[in-house]
Amino acid sequence: MATLPLFQFASLGAPDTGAAVLFVGKSLTLGATASALDDKSAGAIKRAIKAADFKGGLLKTLQILAPAGLDLDQIILVGLGEEALTEKDFAALGGAAMGAAKGAKEISLVAEADGVTIDGAAASLMAMGMKLRAYDFDLYKTEKGKPKEAKAAANVTILSADSAAASKAWASDTVIADGTLLARDLVNEPANVLGPEEFAAKAKALEALGAEVEILEQAELEKLGMNALLGVAQGSVRAPRVAIMKWLGGKKGEAPLVFVGKGVVFDTGGISIKPASGMEEMKGDMGGAAAVTGLLHALSARKAKVNAIGIIGLVENMPDGNAQRPGDIVTSMSGQTIEVINTDAEGRLVLADLLHYSKETFKPRFMIDLATLTGAVIVALGAQNAGIFSNSDELCSRLSGSGEATGETVWRLPLSKEYDKMIDSKFADMKNTGGRLAGSITAAQFLKRFVGDVDWVHIDVAGTAMDAPKTEISQGWASGFGVRLLDRLVRDHYEG
């Protein structure tokens, strides 16, 4: 695994060794620290700007190697553009800086620019962006057949006008980044390494942070009547698990927030088998469960003042002689019966039992589920937004605001009785697919039947959790989408 940088925070000053990151806006006017370095280098920075026709556009970078008159290895200029900067911009700026400084062992980021306020919170977000950008899943790469030697960690110093505030903000931001990276690790792991049992062990490890974790095994799931979930797992030699992660940092007895994750560790489609092309990507069909695990890591590590529960259903969908068949009818834990039209519509079967269990057991303030549920949501929204479906306007509005703040954006899609009719079955209470039309919506309509009157949002992360477009803070295959989004929702509206 790539070695992540080590961060420290200090007061503003001119760095004198390693790589220095400086910021400039569209005016190209240098801040005080950058001006001092330019003077000391006999105008090397301004000459480089002119020679490269650097315009200071947002996230654009310019590298100046071995600037004359300085002991610095390089100066990296990062453009701020001309629009007001948002929180997600500051994280992206840190990511852009880290990308440009790749390979540097000592990096000093000067959180200062002419005409732009970069306070302690913004400086910490820049550090978060750097940490997220530095991630690289190279665990299984070797050098001539031998394990790669771990590289020394880069030392990053964030120089800001309020280093105390930046350091305080970093105490939370760094563990939120850790939760995101944990989610990326889980999605990136191959399915032969990360099965239901191994994933459950990763959840169990959150006990080291103070969380309470319970693992339900097959016999317990059978006793509970989670037949919808068990039906998905019955074709695999690997037994299912349900992991329940509790962080109880709020008031005693206060209704918890419940986050539910689809954890299909590999999805062949079952008897309704998928095409071979691209099937390897189905190791990431547990992106929802990964995000929930990463979120509970973040909440536990930063000691959030909230009662939160994460519950993930961990199964493998395989097509052996014992596999579930199209046409089978299962009785869910809720007592509602489901005709299985397509065994590749398996995630909603897992979530159905988990949502009912959560509603009845925890009496939650709200439930939010995350799942790589449908290809249809990618057709509708691409990979730029996750689709959300809800019975609560307020919860949707809050979630959308959290998405805008973090850059993990969401877009609400409709639910209605007209769509609900598409999943009515001739032989059971419902069927698990409604055909090709409105596939994401009918999947959400299916889940809604297990929610009752609890405030609920379903987040379809099929386009955002894996194989999404690269950004300044996410360069790999798995993005960890959902951890920062949901942590922000909790921080802004439900803590205290």
Order of alpha helices (4+ residues) and beta strands (2+ residues): beta-beta-alpha-alpha-beta-beta-alpha-beta-alpha-beta-beta-beta-alpha-alpha-beta-alpha-alpha-beta-beta-alpha-beta-beta-beta-alpha-beta-alpha-beta-alpha-beta-alpha-beta-alpha-beta-alpha
